[in-house]
Amino acid sequence: MNNTISVTLASSTALMAGTSVTLHGLMYGAGPLHVTLTDVTGNDCYGTATSVFKPTALYQNEMLVIDVEANTVPGKKYAFDFTLLNPTCGQPMSTVWVDSTCTPRMDLIATEGSEPNYVRHPEFNVSYIWQENPLPSVTNRIRVNFSANVDIPSGVYLNISGLRHTNTAQSSLNLGPSSEFEVHSWSNGNLVIKTKNTLAHSMYHDLYFNVMNPDCCQNPTDVIRLSTDYACFAPVDLVQRQSSSLLINIKGGSDIESKP
């Protein structure tokens, strides 16, 4: 995901044309990348950043090098934004510092809650699974309700594992909603689905599919697991919700479904 980084610089002496300013400690990959600087308008204390800095900077090896094209005004603030791509895995915040051709290092101070380099570790929130029909030898709709703390983009594979004793052809799963998901594979109780749209973070997303219950009764499946190989997610055990335990059914009129 792209991340907009805002910087405000000021110096007690002028930065001279022909020198450069370097931001160090930006942990957004090795590069090289040409990064566009965008002015951030302030009050009269602010100058126009792109009138003194080259509008395109070079990012490489955790450094952003900005060329100075015109002398800055001592004490004047110059604010600008630029965008870099966050890594797919989480990382802690760390110090970013600035120096220039004729000025020593100075650590940049971040606003609380927007510390540089911090990337949230991707993980599933508490997620749920339940069934609609515990009867033997009938079609049973399975529903999954899940959420994550980061966006999950389109084209990501999600795996639901631990489904068992189901006599269902892949063509009969009827996965839905079809606008959001499609079946990638179905084998030995493992269902792999592919996302068709970006799934927004911190929101619960619903999916469902049909299985054929076995002819004989069976105990509930202990663990049904949701996982993905995208962005360092750890697998999560789905919580079996409501009084209907997953893939438990009845036979001969004896209700062996677990009760709340």
Order of alpha helices (4+ residues) and beta strands (2+ residues): beta-beta-beta-beta-beta-alpha-beta-beta-beta-beta-beta-beta-beta-beta-beta-beta-beta-beta-beta-beta
